[in-house]
Amino acid sequence: MFRKKTKNPPPASPLPEKEVRQYGPLTLAFVGDAVYSLLVRTMLAEECARPAGALHEASTHYVNAAYQARAAERLLPLLTEEEATVFKRGRNAHSAHQPKNQTGADYHAATGLEAVYGYLHLSGQTERTEALFEETVAKPFRSEQNPKG
């Protein structure tokens, strides 16, 4: 996935997909938020030689509802039927949280994206998680870094 081809570890014990499907969409998004953030931080650490503070600042460009909504648009055509169902459940979930400085539509799309990452992580689908991240975030990131290449 990344330049160094590191692998993120799967959860301690991947859960059967049937069991993961029983989780609420906001629970999946809660886990997926951490998975997505870790993938972004790993990508930045591997691709950018910067101090930690600068890496954190760079991560905020990718870990916010507006960017994640754009990533979700790139993600949707790549999803299996099951993953698309998880995305829709996350997008349509109602949270007590009101987004600040983000549109409601972006916030809901970002929640859908996070739900997919949470679902994949909990079911132990590490390679699929990394493949989707590569297509929707890492490749666009590299294009931004090397606009001519």
C-alpha positions as CSV (number, residue, x, y, z in Angstrom):
1,M,0.0,0.0,0.0
2,F,2.6,2.5,1.0
3,R,6.2,3.0,-0.2
4,K,7.6,0.7,2.5
5,K,4.8,-1.9,2.1
6,T,4.1,-2.1,5.8
7,K,1.1,-4.0,7.0
8,N,-1.3,-2.8,9.6
9,P,-2.1,-5.6,12.0
10,P,-5.6,-7.0,11.9
11,P,-7.7,-6.9,15.1
12,A,-6.6,-9.4,17.8
13,S,-9.3,-11.8,16.7
14,P,-11.2,-11.0,13.5
15,L,-14.9,-11.3,14.1
16,P,-17.1,-13.3,11.8
17,E,-18.8,-11.0,9.2
18,K,-22.2,-12.1,10.5
19,E,-21.3,-10.8,14.0
20,V,-19.8,-7.6,12.6
21,R,-23.0,-6.9,10.7
22,Q,-24.8,-6.8,14.1
23,Y,-22.8,-3.7,15.2
24,G,-24.5,-0.4,14.9
25,P,-23.3,1.9,12.1
26,L,-22.0,4.5,14.6
27,T,-20.0,1.8,16.4
28,L,-18.5,0.8,13.1
29,A,-17.8,4.5,12.4
30,F,-16.2,4.9,15.8
31,V,-13.7,2.1,15.1
32,G,-13.3,3.2,11.4
33,D,-12.4,6.7,12.5
34,A,-9.4,5.3,14.3
35,V,-8.5,3.0,11.5
36,Y,-8.7,5.8,8.9
37,S,-6.7,8.2,11.1
38,L,-4.0,5.5,11.6
39,L,-3.8,4.9,7.8
40,V,-3.4,8.6,7.1
41,R,-0.8,9.0,9.8
42,T,1.2,6.0,8.5
43,M,1.0,7.3,4.9
44,L,2.3,10.7,6.0
45,A,5.1,9.4,8.2
46,E,6.3,7.1,5.3
47,E,5.9,9.7,2.5
48,C,6.9,13.0,4.2
49,A,10.1,13.7,6.1
50,R,8.7,16.3,8.5
51,P,8.7,16.9,12.3
52,A,5.8,15.3,14.2
53,G,4.0,18.7,14.6
54,A,4.0,19.2,10.8
55,L,2.8,15.6,10.3
56,H,-0.1,16.3,12.6
57,E,-1.0,19.5,10.8
58,A,-0.8,17.7,7.5
59,S,-3.1,14.9,8.8
60,T,-5.8,17.4,9.5
61,H,-6.1,18.0,5.7
62,Y,-7.1,14.3,5.3
63,V,-8.9,13.6,8.6
64,N,-11.9,15.9,8.3
65,A,-15.4,15.5,7.0
66,A,-14.9,17.5,3.8
67,Y,-11.9,15.5,2.6
68,Q,-13.5,12.2,3.8
69,A,-16.7,13.1,1.8
70,R,-14.6,13.5,-1.4
71,A,-12.8,10.2,-0.6
72,A,-16.2,8.6,-0.1
73,E,-17.1,9.6,-3.7
74,R,-14.0,7.8,-5.0
75,L,-14.8,4.9,-2.7
76,L,-18.4,4.2,-3.7
77,P,-17.7,2.6,-7.1
78,L,-15.2,0.3,-5.6
79,L,-17.4,-1.2,-2.9
80,T,-18.9,-4.7,-2.9
81,E,-22.6,-4.9,-2.3
82,E,-22.1,-5.7,1.4
83,E,-19.6,-2.7,1.8
84,A,-22.1,-0.4,0.1
85,T,-24.8,-1.5,2.5
86,V,-22.5,-0.7,5.4
87,F,-21.6,2.7,3.9
88,K,-25.3,3.6,3.5
89,R,-26.1,2.5,7.1
90,G,-23.3,4.8,8.3
91,R,-24.3,7.7,6.1
92,N,-27.9,7.5,7.2
93,A,-27.2,7.0,10.9
94,H,-28.4,9.8,13.1
95,S,-25.9,11.1,15.6
96,A,-26.4,13.5,18.4
97,H,-23.2,15.2,17.3
98,Q,-23.6,18.3,15.3
99,P,-20.8,19.0,12.8
100,K,-18.8,22.2,13.3
101,N,-17.4,23.9,10.3
102,Q,-18.6,21.1,8.0
103,T,-21.8,20.5,6.1
104,G,-24.2,17.9,7.3
105,A,-23.9,16.1,3.9
106,D,-20.1,15.9,4.3
107,Y,-20.4,14.7,7.9
108,H,-22.8,12.0,6.9
109,A,-20.7,10.8,3.9
110,A,-17.6,10.8,6.2
111,T,-19.5,8.7,8.7
112,G,-20.3,6.2,5.9
113,L,-16.7,6.0,4.9
114,E,-15.6,5.4,8.5
115,A,-18.3,2.7,9.0
116,V,-16.8,0.8,6.0
117,Y,-13.3,1.1,7.5
118,G,-14.6,-0.1,10.8
119,Y,-16.5,-3.0,9.3
120,L,-13.4,-4.1,7.3
121,H,-11.1,-3.8,10.3
122,L,-13.3,-5.7,12.7
123,S,-13.9,-8.5,10.2
124,G,-10.1,-8.8,9.7
125,Q,-10.1,-7.7,6.0
126,T,-6.8,-5.8,6.3
127,E,-5.8,-6.2,2.6
128,R,-9.2,-4.9,1.5
129,T,-8.9,-2.0,3.9
130,E,-5.4,-1.1,2.5
131,A,-6.5,-1.5,-1.1
132,L,-9.5,0.9,-0.7
133,F,-7.3,3.4,1.2
134,E,-4.7,3.2,-1.6
135,E,-7.2,4.0,-4.3
136,T,-9.1,6.7,-2.5
137,V,-6.5,8.5,-0.4
138,A,-2.9,7.4,-1.0
139,K,-3.0,7.7,-4.8
140,P,-4.6,11.2,-4.8
141,F,-2.1,12.2,-2.1
142,R,0.8,11.2,-4.3
143,S,-0.7,13.0,-7.2
144,E,-0.9,16.2,-5.1
145,Q,2.8,15.7,-4.1
146,N,3.9,15.1,-7.6
147,P,1.5,17.0,-9.9
148,K,3.6,16.4,-13.0
149,G,4.3,12.7,-12.4
